[in-house]
Amino acid sequence: MRPGPKNLITDVAGLRVGQAHDSRLRSGCTVLTADHPFTAAVHVMGGAPGTRETDLLAPDKLVQQVDALVLSGGSAFGLDACSGVADGLRAQGRGFAVGDQRVPIVPGAILFDLLNGGDKTWVRNPYYDLGQQALQNAGTTFALGTAGAGYGAATGYWKGGIGSASLILPSGLTVGALVAVNALGSVTVNDGPHFWAAPWEYGDEFGGHGPSPQSASQSAPQPRKRMGEATTIAIVATDATLTQAQAQRMATAAHDGMARAIVPSHTPLDGDLIFAAATAARPLTDPLTDTFQLGHAAAVCLARAIARAIYHATPMPGDLQPCYRAP
C-alpha cells in the first residue's frame, strides 16, 4: 500500500472537500461532497454523539445514497451547517427526487467547541452560512490543521484540528480518511513528541519521530475536559462499489484506527463517530479480499489522519492549548 498523490481523502476520484471558519467564532465546518450521489453509512461508538439524518444510513432504509456529509463544530448548533449545505445543493439541482421536488440528503455530525474562547454570543445561528460557504469552497485540495470543523478543536493536551490521509491498495482501490479531532484522550505518548499512530506513518507525514522508546503511562487517565466537551468525527471513503452494509462494515473497522491514534478513545464523554462513503467508481474484483483490505486501510488512514490533524495545527492568539509544532 502507498499514499495517493495528494495524501488526502480527495485521492478518491470524484470527491471534493470544502471548508469554512469564522475566526471570531473560533469554529467552522467541513463538507465532503461528490460529483454524483454516493453510498454512505455510519457507525457510532462514542457515548455523546450529535448527529443529523444518521438513521436513514442503516442498510434497511429507503435512501441508499447521499449528496454530502458534514462535520462541524458548534455542538448542536453546528448541525445547522447541514441545512446550509442542503440548500446550496438544492440550488444546484441536486437531491433525492420526490415528484418534481429535489431533497438533498446531507447527514452530519458535530463536535463541542463552545468553550474555546471564541465569541459565541450570536443572535442568528452562524453555522448555516458556514455550511453554504464550505460547499462553495469544495475542491480537491484543502488545508489541514486549524481549518474547517477542526478550527476550534482541542484534545486532552494538544490543540486539535482537521486531518486527512489516503492509501492505494494493491488491487488499485483507493481509500481515504477525513477527521476533525477534538478528543478527550491524548494523541501522543505521555504528551509527546511520539504519536500513538507512529507505527502506521508513511515517511515523515507527521514528523517521522517513530514509535516512542518510553512505555505508556500505567496510571489511570483523568479527563482533562468536562462532560460533553469532546468528540472525534470522521469520514472514511473509497472508490469501490459497496453496498450500504459493506460501507458500514468499513466504518466499523475504521474505529480501530481511532483507538490506535487516541488513548483513550470511545469514552462516555466523546461522541466518536465515523461515516463511510463509497463512490462506486471501481467494482470489487475479489469481494472477500477487497472488503478485508478496505477495512484495514480505512483504519490505517484514519490513524494517520488523526496524527496529521494535530501535527498541522497552527497557533492563534487566545489559544487554550499548545500546538504540537509551536515555535
VOPAGU-2260 file (C-alpha; in pm, 1 decimal, decimal comma):
REM VOPAGU-2260
SITE   aa  ch    i         X         Y         Z
SITE  MET   A    0       0,0       0,0       0,0
SITE  ARG   A    1     110,3     357,5     -60,7
SITE  PRO   A    2     -47,9     700,5      -9,8
SITE  GLY   A    3    -222,6     862,7    -302,8
SITE  PRO   A    4     -67,5    1162,2    -481,4
SITE  LYS   A    5    -226,5    1421,8    -251,4
SITE  ASN   A    6    -239,4    1203,1      62,5
SITE  LEU   A    7    -592,0    1337,4     113,7
SITE  ILE   A    8    -937,3    1182,5     105,6
SITE  THR   A    9    -982,6    1351,9    -233,5
SITE  ASP   A   10    -742,6    1097,4    -381,8
SITE  VAL   A   11   -1070,6     905,0    -408,7
SITE  ALA   A   12   -1168,9    1029,6    -753,9
SITE  GLY   A   13   -1483,4    1240,1    -767,2
SITE  LEU   A   14   -1477,1    1350,5    -404,2
SITE  ARG   A   15   -1442,1    1716,6    -308,0
SITE  VAL   A   16   -1392,6    1879,6      31,2
SITE  GLY   A   17   -1486,7    2233,8     125,5
SITE  GLN   A   18   -1418,8    2418,1     449,2
SITE  ALA   A   19   -1518,7    2743,2     614,9
SITE  HIS   A   20   -1449,5    2901,1     951,0
SITE  ASP   A   21   -1510,7    3217,8    1147,1
SITE  SER   A   22   -1204,8    3335,6    1340,4
SITE  ARG   A   23   -1412,8    3542,1    1582,9
SITE  LEU   A   24   -1644,2    3248,0    1645,7
SITE  ARG   A   25   -1337,7    3022,2    1663,9
SITE  SER   A   26   -1524,4    2744,2    1489,4
SITE  GLY   A   27   -1607,0    2611,9    1146,3
SITE  CYS   A   28   -1729,0    2322,7     935,3
SITE  THR   A   29   -1608,5    2080,0     669,9
SITE  VAL   A   30   -1815,2    1933,0     385,2
SITE  LEU   A   31   -1748,9    1622,3     177,8
SITE  THR   A   32   -1941,8    1606,0    -146,2
SITE  ALA   A   33   -1903,5    1439,1    -484,5
SITE  ASP   A   34   -1985,3    1474,7    -849,8
SITE  HIS   A   35   -2273,5    1229,7    -803,2
SITE  PRO   A   36   -2466,0    1083,3    -506,0
SITE  PHE   A   37   -2264,0     820,8    -320,8
SITE  THR   A   38   -2334,6     529,0     -90,5
SITE  ALA   A   39   -2293,4     621,4     275,6
SITE  ALA   A   40   -2309,4     452,5     614,0
SITE  VAL   A   41   -2220,7     534,5     973,6
SITE  HIS   A   42   -2101,4     370,0    1292,3
SITE  VAL   A   43   -2113,0     543,2    1631,4
SITE  MET   A   44   -1900,8     427,6    1925,9
SITE  GLY   A   45   -1879,2     737,6    2144,2
SITE  GLY   A   46   -2113,7     798,3    2433,7
SITE  ALA   A   47   -2214,3    1157,1    2348,6
SITE  PRO   A   48   -2284,8    1190,9    1974,5
SITE  GLY   A   49   -2459,8    1477,6    1798,8
SITE  THR   A   50   -2594,4    1391,4    1454,7
SITE  ARG   A   51   -2838,5    1464,3    1173,7
SITE  GLU   A   52   -3002,7    1208,5     941,3
SITE  THR   A   53   -2791,2     916,1    1054,8
SITE  ASP   A   54   -3089,8     682,8    1100,0
SITE  LEU   A   55   -3151,3     679,8     725,5
SITE  LEU   A   56   -2798,8     541,3     671,0
SITE  ALA   A   57   -2899,8     199,9     805,3
SITE  PRO   A   58   -2888,8     -66,6     531,2
SITE  ASP   A   59   -3263,0    -137,7     559,2
SITE  LYS   A   60   -3372,3     221,6     494,4
SITE  LEU   A   61   -3513,8     358,8     167,6
SITE  VAL   A   62   -3238,3     607,3      79,4
SITE  GLN   A   63   -2910,0     434,0      -0,5
SITE  GLN   A   64   -2708,9     732,3    -125,9
SITE  VAL   A   65   -2636,9    1084,8      -4,7
SITE  ASP   A   66   -2528,4    1411,1    -163,9
SITE  ALA   A   67   -2286,4    1529,8     105,4
SITE  LEU   A   68   -2157,6    1462,0     455,4
SITE  VAL   A   69   -2088,9    1740,2     705,0
SITE  LEU   A   70   -1850,1    1762,0    1000,3
SITE  SER   A   71   -1897,6    2073,6    1212,5
SITE  GLY   A   72   -1803,8    2248,8    1531,0
SITE  GLY   A   73   -2066,6    2422,6    1739,5
SITE  SER   A   74   -2221,9    2133,0    1927,7
SITE  ALA   A   75   -2594,8    2102,5    1844,8
SITE  PHE   A   76   -2591,3    2448,2    1683,7
SITE  GLY   A   77   -2341,7    2317,4    1427,4
SITE  LEU   A   78   -2599,1    2081,0    1280,9
SITE  ASP   A   79   -2742,9    2385,9    1104,6
SITE  ALA   A   80   -2440,8    2369,6     871,6
SITE  CYS   A   81   -2616,9    2071,8     712,0
SITE  SER   A   82   -2914,1    2295,4     627,5
SITE  GLY   A   83   -2686,0    2544,0     456,0
SITE  VAL   A   84   -2527,3    2266,0     253,3
SITE  ALA   A   85   -2866,8    2115,9     165,9
SITE  ASP   A   86   -2999,2    2448,2      37,8
SITE  GLY   A   87   -2682,7    2501,7    -163,8
SITE  LEU   A   88   -2713,8    2159,2    -323,6
SITE  ARG   A   89   -3083,2    2212,4    -395,9
SITE  ALA   A   90   -2993,8    2531,9    -581,9
SITE  GLN   A   91   -2762,4    2317,2    -795,4
SITE  GLY   A   92   -3047,8    2080,2    -877,5
SITE  ARG   A   93   -2910,8    1806,6    -654,5
SITE  GLY   A   94   -3112,6    1581,2    -427,6
SITE  PHE   A   95   -3334,1    1276,1    -389,9
SITE  ALA   A   96   -3618,7    1302,1    -642,7
SITE  VAL   A   97   -3969,8    1312,5    -496,7
SITE  GLY   A   98   -4213,6    1408,0    -770,0
SITE  ASP   A   99   -4096,0    1740,1    -907,2
SITE  GLN   A  100   -3900,1    1818,4    -590,9
SITE  ARG   A  101   -3536,6    1751,5    -504,6
SITE  VAL   A  102   -3440,3    1679,5    -144,5
SITE  PRO   A  103   -3062,7    1679,9     -85,1
SITE  ILE   A  104   -2958,8    1413,5     164,8
SITE  VAL   A  105   -2695,5    1563,7     394,5
SITE  PRO   A  106   -2614,8    1368,4     712,3
SITE  GLY   A  107   -2381,6    1537,0     957,8
SITE  ALA   A  108   -2209,6    1516,5    1293,6
SITE  ILE   A  109   -2079,3    1777,1    1535,6
SITE  LEU   A  110   -1811,4    1827,4    1797,4
SITE  PHE   A  111   -1816,3    2052,3    2103,2
SITE  ASP   A  112   -1603,4    2368,8    2079,8
SITE  LEU   A  113   -1828,7    2620,7    2257,5
SITE  LEU   A  114   -1585,3    2688,4    2544,0
SITE  ASN   A  115   -1269,6    2750,1    2340,5
SITE  GLY   A  116   -1258,3    3127,4    2386,5
SITE  GLY   A  117   -1445,6    3227,9    2069,8
SITE  ASP   A  118   -1737,0    3470,2    2064,2
SITE  LYS   A  119   -2049,4    3254,9    2087,0
SITE  THR   A  120   -2293,7    3541,1    2157,1
SITE  TRP   A  121   -2461,9    3520,5    1817,8
SITE  VAL   A  122   -2819,3    3633,8    1751,6
SITE  ARG   A  123   -2861,5    3416,9    1440,7
SITE  ASN   A  124   -2702,3    3073,8    1420,9
SITE  PRO   A  125   -2384,1    3122,3    1210,8
SITE  TYR   A  126   -2341,6    2761,6    1101,6
SITE  TYR   A  127   -2598,1    2777,4     820,7
SITE  ASP   A  128   -2384,3    3035,7     640,1
SITE  LEU   A  129   -2065,1    2844,8     719,8
SITE  GLY   A  130   -2217,2    2534,1     562,1
SITE  GLN   A  131   -2301,2    2723,7     244,0
SITE  GLN   A  132   -1952,3    2875,7     230,6
SITE  ALA   A  133   -1789,9    2537,6     280,0
SITE  LEU   A  134   -1991,8    2389,1      -5,4
SITE  GLN   A  135   -1890,8    2676,4    -231,9
SITE  ASN   A  136   -1525,8    2615,3    -140,0
SITE  ALA   A  137   -1535,7    2245,0    -225,1
SITE  GLY   A  138   -1237,7    2122,7    -425,8
SITE  THR   A  139    -974,6    1851,7    -439,5
SITE  THR   A  140    -721,9    2028,7    -216,2
SITE  PHE   A  141    -782,0    2171,3     129,9
SITE  ALA   A  142    -598,1    2281,6     442,5
SITE  LEU   A  143    -510,7    2054,9     733,1
SITE  GLY   A  144    -477,1    2151,3    1098,2
SITE  THR   A  145    -651,8    2472,4    1203,3
SITE  ALA   A  146    -928,1    2473,1     944,3
SITE  GLY   A  147   -1291,9    2380,6     891,8
SITE  ALA   A  148   -1452,7    2167,1    1158,7
SITE  GLY   A  149   -1116,1    2145,0    1333,5
SITE  TYR   A  150   -1064,9    2521,3    1355,0
SITE  GLY   A  151   -1154,1    2541,4    1724,1
SITE  ALA   A  152   -1086,8    2180,9    1821,3
SITE  ALA   A  153    -880,4    2058,6    2115,5
SITE  THR   A  154    -755,1    1728,2    2255,9
SITE  GLY   A  155    -661,7    1613,8    2602,4
SITE  TYR   A  156    -335,8    1808,6    2572,4
SITE  TRP   A  157    -260,4    1943,9    2222,5
SITE  LYS   A  158    -460,2    2180,2    2006,5
SITE  GLY   A  159    -681,2    1976,8    1772,4
SITE  GLY   A  160    -758,9    2016,2    1405,2
SITE  ILE   A  161    -865,8    1864,6    1074,8
SITE  GLY   A  162    -666,9    1579,0     923,6
SITE  SER   A  163    -667,8    1360,1     615,9
SITE  ALA   A  164    -470,9    1074,5     458,9
SITE  SER   A  165    -506,1     817,9     180,9
SITE  LEU   A  166    -384,7     476,5      63,7
SITE  ILE   A  167    -388,8     288,4    -265,9
SITE  LEU   A  168    -438,3     -85,5    -228,5
SITE  PRO   A  169    -261,9    -349,8    -442,6
SITE  SER   A  170    -596,9    -402,0    -619,7
SITE  GLY   A  171    -592,0     -37,9    -729,4
SITE  LEU   A  172    -875,0      63,3    -496,4
SITE  THR   A  173    -822,4     392,2    -313,9
SITE  VAL   A  174    -913,7     463,1      48,1
SITE  GLY   A  175    -906,5     797,8     227,2
SITE  ALA   A  176    -991,6     945,1     565,3
SITE  LEU   A  177   -1103,1    1288,6     683,2
SITE  VAL   A  178   -1126,0    1368,5    1054,1
SITE  ALA   A  179   -1192,0    1653,5    1296,7
SITE  VAL   A  180   -1000,2    1574,5    1616,3
SITE  ASN   A  181   -1147,6    1714,7    1937,7
SITE  ALA   A  182   -1074,9    1417,6    2160,0
SITE  LEU   A  183   -1077,5    1374,9    2534,4
SITE  GLY   A  184    -780,2    1141,1    2506,2
SITE  SER   A  185    -420,3    1203,7    2401,9
SITE  VAL   A  186    -277,6    1159,6    2051,9
SITE  THR   A  187      80,8    1136,3    2178,4
SITE  VAL   A  188     254,4     904,0    2420,5
SITE  ASN   A  189     295,6    1079,8    2753,9
SITE  ASP   A  190     234,9    1421,0    2595,2
SITE  GLY   A  191     478,7    1375,4    2308,0
SITE  PRO   A  192     658,3    1403,5    2081,1
SITE  HIS   A  193     578,9    1047,1    1969,7
SITE  PHE   A  194     234,4     988,0    1821,8
SITE  TRP   A  195      37,9     677,7    1910,1
SITE  ALA   A  196     -18,4     642,0    1534,2
SITE  ALA   A  197     357,0     629,1    1462,3
SITE  PRO   A  198     369,4     259,6    1355,8
SITE  TRP   A  199     146,1     344,7    1058,1
SITE  GLU   A  200     324,5     663,4     948,5
SITE  TYR   A  201     443,0     695,8     588,1
SITE  GLY   A  202     768,8     889,3     560,4
SITE  ASP   A  203     761,4    1192,1     787,0
SITE  GLU   A  204     399,0    1290,7     726,0
SITE  PHE   A  205     362,1    1380,5    1094,2
SITE  GLY   A  206     721,5    1439,0    1196,2
SITE  GLY   A  207     884,8    1099,5    1149,8
SITE  HIS   A  208     960,5    1051,3    1519,5
SITE  GLY   A  209     870,9     684,3    1508,5
SITE  PRO   A  210     730,1     480,3    1796,2
SITE  SER   A  211     804,9     601,9    2146,4
SITE  PRO   A  212    1102,0     444,7    2326,2
SITE  GLN   A  213     916,5     512,7    2651,0
SITE  SER   A  214     648,0     295,8    2797,5
SITE  ALA   A  215     298,5     433,2    2809,3
SITE  SER   A  216     186,8     564,3    3145,0
SITE  GLN   A  217      37,4     292,7    3362,7
SITE  SER   A  218    -169,4     536,4    3567,8
SITE  ALA   A  219    -543,6     562,1    3520,2
SITE  PRO   A  220    -619,9     852,6    3281,6
SITE  GLN   A  221    -807,4    1155,2    3409,4
SITE  PRO   A  222   -1041,5    1354,4    3182,6
SITE  ARG   A  223    -895,7    1696,6    3105,9
SITE  LYS   A  224   -1224,4    1823,6    2966,3
SITE  ARG   A  225   -1569,3    1826,4    3116,3
SITE  MET   A  226   -1862,1    1610,6    3012,4
SITE  GLY   A  227   -1974,3    1675,0    2655,7
SITE  GLU   A  228   -1674,1    1887,5    2554,0
SITE  ALA   A  229   -1506,5    1624,7    2337,5
SITE  THR   A  230   -1568,3    1416,2    2020,1
SITE  THR   A  231   -1372,4    1298,6    1717,5
SITE  ILE   A  232   -1580,0    1280,9    1399,3
SITE  ALA   A  233   -1453,9    1128,1    1077,1
SITE  ILE   A  234   -1528,1    1005,6     725,1
SITE  VAL   A  235   -1357,2     714,9     551,3
SITE  ALA   A  236   -1410,6     683,3     177,8
SITE  THR   A  237   -1330,7     458,2    -114,4
SITE  ASP   A  238   -1385,1     439,9    -489,3
SITE  ALA   A  239   -1503,0      79,1    -453,6
SITE  THR   A  240   -1855,6     -33,4    -533,0
SITE  LEU   A  241   -2000,6    -117,7    -192,8
SITE  THR   A  242   -2345,3    -190,0     -60,2
SITE  GLN   A  243   -2455,5      18,2     234,1
SITE  ALA   A  244   -2393,4    -282,0     460,8
SITE  GLN   A  245   -2037,4    -318,4     327,6
SITE  ALA   A  246   -1979,4      55,0     376,1
SITE  GLN   A  247   -2099,6      26,6     733,9
SITE  ARG   A  248   -1854,0    -256,3     794,3
SITE  MET   A  249   -1574,0     -33,3     662,1
SITE  ALA   A  250   -1678,8     240,9     905,2
SITE  THR   A  251   -1684,0     -10,2    1188,4
SITE  ALA   A  252   -1333,4    -134,8    1107,1
SITE  ALA   A  253   -1207,2     224,2    1084,4
SITE  HIS   A  254   -1275,8     271,4    1455,2
SITE  ASP   A  255    -966,0      55,0    1511,4
SITE  GLY   A  256    -766,8     342,4    1365,6
SITE  MET   A  257    -921,8     587,3    1608,5
SITE  ALA   A  258    -830,4     360,4    1900,2
SITE  ARG   A  259    -473,1     329,5    1770,9
SITE  ALA   A  260    -428,8     705,3    1745,6
SITE  ILE   A  261    -616,7     840,3    2052,0
SITE  VAL   A  262    -574,3     699,2    2402,1
SITE  PRO   A  263    -829,0     658,6    2545,6
SITE  SER   A  264   -1093,6     680,5    2274,2
SITE  HIS   A  265   -1466,4     599,3    2255,6
SITE  THR   A  266   -1520,3     726,1    2608,3
SITE  PRO   A  267   -1861,9     805,9    2759,5
SITE  LEU   A  268   -1774,7    1175,4    2721,6
SITE  ASP   A  269   -1680,1    1160,0    2349,9
SITE  GLY   A  270   -1928,3    1138,5    2063,7
SITE  ASP   A  271   -1687,2     943,4    1842,0
SITE  LEU   A  272   -1845,0     866,0    1506,3
SITE  ILE   A  273   -1728,8     754,3    1161,7
SITE  PHE   A  274   -1915,2     791,7     833,0
SITE  ALA   A  275   -1823,4     576,1     533,8
SITE  ALA   A  276   -1857,4     683,9     171,3
SITE  ALA   A  277   -1825,6     474,3    -145,5
SITE  THR   A  278   -1835,4     630,5    -491,5
SITE  ALA   A  279   -1876,7     301,7    -687,1
SITE  ALA   A  280   -1619,8     402,3    -948,2
SITE  ARG   A  281   -1443,7      64,4    -933,0
SITE  PRO   A  282   -1601,6    -280,7    -894,3
SITE  LEU   A  283   -1474,1    -530,3    -641,6
SITE  THR   A  284   -1266,3    -797,7    -815,8
SITE  ASP   A  285   -1241,5   -1025,9    -512,5
SITE  PRO   A  286   -1520,8    -931,8    -269,3
SITE  LEU   A  287   -1370,8   -1122,0      24,9
SITE  THR   A  288   -1013,6    -994,9      -7,0
SITE  ASP   A  289   -1113,8    -646,6    -118,7
SITE  THR   A  290   -1350,2    -579,1     170,4
SITE  PHE   A  291   -1098,3    -728,1     414,4
SITE  GLN   A  292    -829,4    -489,5     287,6
SITE  LEU   A  293   -1065,3    -191,3     269,6
SITE  GLY   A  294   -1139,8    -215,6     641,0
SITE  HIS   A  295    -771,4    -239,8     727,6
SITE  ALA   A  296    -678,7      51,4     500,2
SITE  ALA   A  297    -958,0     265,7     643,7
SITE  ALA   A  298    -823,9     209,9     996,4
SITE  VAL   A  299    -466,2     288,3     890,0
SITE  CYS   A  300    -573,2     602,7     703,4
SITE  LEU   A  301    -777,0     726,5     997,0
SITE  ALA   A  302    -494,0     676,3    1248,3
SITE  ARG   A  303    -259,3     873,6    1022,3
SITE  ALA   A  304    -518,8    1144,6     955,3
SITE  ILE   A  305    -566,3    1195,9    1329,9
SITE  ALA   A  306    -193,7    1247,5    1383,9
SITE  ARG   A  307    -172,5    1480,2    1082,8
SITE  ALA   A  308    -457,0    1693,4    1223,3
SITE  ILE   A  309    -256,4    1768,2    1537,3
SITE  TYR   A  310      76,5    1794,3    1354,0
SITE  HIS   A  311     -55,5    2066,6    1121,1
SITE  ALA   A  312    -240,4    2276,6    1382,5
SITE  THR   A  313    -122,1    2637,3    1390,2
SITE  PRO   A  314    -118,6    2882,5    1682,9
SITE  MET   A  315    -360,6    3173,0    1718,9
SITE  PRO   A  316    -391,7    3443,6    1985,3
SITE  GLY   A  317    -602,5    3321,6    2272,9
SITE  ASP   A  318    -526,6    2951,1    2228,5
SITE  LEU   A  319    -607,0    2746,4    2537,2
SITE  GLN   A  320    -369,8    2466,1    2440,5
SITE  PRO   A  321     -23,8    2440,4    2284,1
SITE  CYS   A  322      23,6    2347,9    1919,4
SITE  TYR   A  323     228,5    2037,2    1855,8
SITE  ARG   A  324     472,4    2238,9    1641,0
SITE  ALA   A  325     454,0    2568,1    1831,1
SITE  PRO   A  326     756,5    2790,2    1756,2
